[in-house]
Amino acid sequence: MRLYGDFGQHMPKIEIKKFNLYYADFHALQNININIEEKRITAMIGPSGCGKSTLLRSINRINDTLEKVYTSGEINISGENIYGREIDVDALRRNVGMVFQRPNPFPISIYENVAFGLKVNRITSNKNIVDETVERSLKAVLLWNDIKDKLHKSALNLTLEQQQRLCIARLIAIAPHIILLDEPCSSLDPVATQKIEELMIQLKDRYTIVVVTHNMQQAARISHDTAFMLLGELIEFDKTEKIFTNPSRKETGDYVSGRFG
Ligand SMILES: Nc1ncnc2c1ncn2[C@@H]1O[C@H](COP(=O)(O)OP(=O)(O)OP(=O)(O)O)[C@@H](O)[C@H]1O
């Protein structure tokens, strides 16, 4: 198993170290240690309720918005503990964007959806820069050609797949380094799923991507590294190929071969 340490010249982008999370008195994440490398896709798999989403949400502290959530340990991003006292949580969430199961565009125009983060984060209100950023972000998610003539139409008129692309474009506009995706294809059909998978593969050249998925074929197709979780524990973390073909732990083998879950 590859835990922290032994990365040669590489510093991990995300270093999760002895991390625990409690929902009130329920110990949902138990002593998690993972190093996530830069500009790769890391998948989190495991049966329902094992803590995948909780761990993903811990990486940009979205769990903080809930009451009675307690954590211990560290999550270091580029060497800085995001649970440290000095952390600006708004800046963290700009740097670590999140895409959810169901696309959640705002009920405003496509253009305004992408420009939204620039305004609320007071990054710029210069129209030329906003225009350029909207175009660049929509091109990055391969949506531009389809919608460039209807930028001022409601985002809610887009297909679900296009809406999910738009949600990713909305993140890209504010220049994150890390993109977290929580089952981003679960509301999409197989064709749309394949397109979003292709997009993730393209985006990994520029972003560090962590994706929670129930779909093991998806994890095997798109990720470089896979974390397998069970009942709040990290059972195994390794290269995806190893997890799926020659896992070190029996539980991992049982899960990936469909014997439970
Ligand atoms: N807000 C919450 N309050 C209390 N318990 C929670 C909360 N959110 C999740 N849990 C519990 O924490 C555990 C882990 O949940 P989590 O959603 O992280 O698992 P998951 O592996 O992502 O599951 P799924 O695949 O079904 O989405 C579960 O037992 C769940 O019931």
The ligand as a MOL file (V3000), in Angstrom:
LIG
                    3D

  0  0  0     0  0            999 V3000
M  V30 BEGIN CTAB
M  V30 COUNTS 31 33 0 0 0
M  V30 BEGIN ATOM
M  V30 1 N -24.7350 15.0080 7.6590 0
M  V30 2 C -24.6170 13.8160 8.2130 0
M  V30 3 N -24.9680 13.5990 9.4950 0
M  V30 4 C -24.8260 12.3880 10.0720 0
M  V30 5 N -24.3270 11.3000 9.4430 0
M  V30 6 C -23.9660 11.4590 8.1550 0
M  V30 7 C -24.1020 12.6980 7.4780 0
M  V30 8 N -23.6520 12.5370 6.2070 0
M  V30 9 C -23.2710 11.2420 6.0920 0
M  V30 10 N -23.4650 10.5940 7.2530 0
M  V30 11 C -23.1500 9.1920 7.5370 0
M  V30 12 O -21.7440 9.0180 7.3620 0
M  V30 13 C -21.4870 7.7810 6.7090 0
M  V30 14 C -20.7120 8.0500 5.4270 0
M  V30 15 O -21.5700 8.7250 4.5220 0
M  V30 16 P -21.0890 9.1840 3.0870 0
M  V30 17 O -22.2270 9.8740 2.4280 0
M  V30 18 O -19.8000 9.8790 3.2000 0
M  V30 19 O -20.8340 7.7620 2.4130 0
M  V30 20 P -20.6730 7.3900 0.8750 0
M  V30 21 O -19.6680 6.2970 0.8400 0
M  V30 22 O -20.3870 8.5970 0.0700 0
M  V30 23 O -22.1130 6.8150 0.5500 0
M  V30 24 P -22.9420 6.8530 -0.8140 0
M  V30 25 O -22.1400 6.0520 -1.7750 0
M  V30 26 O -24.2290 6.1940 -0.4520 0
M  V30 27 O -23.0940 8.2900 -1.2040 0
M  V30 28 C -22.8460 7.1040 6.4830 0
M  V30 29 O -23.0550 6.2080 7.5410 0
M  V30 30 C -23.8150 8.2630 6.5370 0
M  V30 31 O -25.0780 7.8430 7.0210 0
M  V30 END ATOM
M  V30 BEGIN BOND
M  V30 1 1 1 2
M  V30 2 1 2 3
M  V30 3 2 2 7
M  V30 4 2 3 4
M  V30 5 1 4 5
M  V30 6 2 5 6
M  V30 7 1 6 7
M  V30 8 1 6 10
M  V30 9 1 7 8
M  V30 10 2 8 9
M  V30 11 1 9 10
M  V30 12 1 10 11
M  V30 13 1 11 12
M  V30 14 1 11 30
M  V30 15 1 12 13
M  V30 16 1 13 14
M  V30 17 1 13 28
M  V30 18 1 14 15
M  V30 19 1 15 16
M  V30 20 2 16 17
M  V30 21 1 16 18
M  V30 22 1 16 19
M  V30 23 1 19 20
M  V30 24 2 20 21
M  V30 25 1 20 22
M  V30 26 1 20 23
M  V30 27 1 23 24
M  V30 28 2 24 25
M  V30 29 1 24 26
M  V30 30 1 24 27
M  V30 31 1 28 29
M  V30 32 1 28 30
M  V30 33 1 30 31
M  V30 END BOND
M  V30 END CTAB
M  END
